[in-house]
Amino acid sequence: MESTELAGGPTRMLTKASVIGGLAAVIGLGLSGYHAATGAFAGSVVAGLYASGYLRSHIAKAGSRQRIFDAKIARDAVLRLVVAVAVGVGAHLFGGRIMVKAYVGSFAVAFALLVISEIPRAKQDLRARGVIG
């Protein structure tokens, strides 16, 4: 049964991010211990939340004739950045440099994989709204 959740849906994104995070944690544990594993898992989960909001805001904005600057999208983007930075600072305080490296690396890889995996669904959403042909 095909999901009716729109592209960037938080449930699907967090599920994918958790799987990616689990794999990243195993790799981090093998390479540098539990601090790296924790940082890698946290980076993936934060990337899932970040990617979900990122996709939903940009898909919602696509094709609209509203002004270029949208305050709600800007507020949401700032909130996502604040959360990502706060978790990074927490990683530095509790796990040091290795946890931050794992967090940032895992965030980058997970974000890219999550956004790429949502491209077909985003195209379908935009096509259904008549934004693209």
Secondary structure, 3 states (H helix, E strand, C coil): CCCCCCCCCHHHHHHHHHHHHHHHHHHHHHHHCHHHHHHHHHHHHHHHHHHHHHHHHHHHHCCCCCCCCCHHHHHHHHHHHHHHHHHHHHHHHHHHHHHHHHHHHHHHHHHHHHHHHHHHHHHHHHHHCCCCC
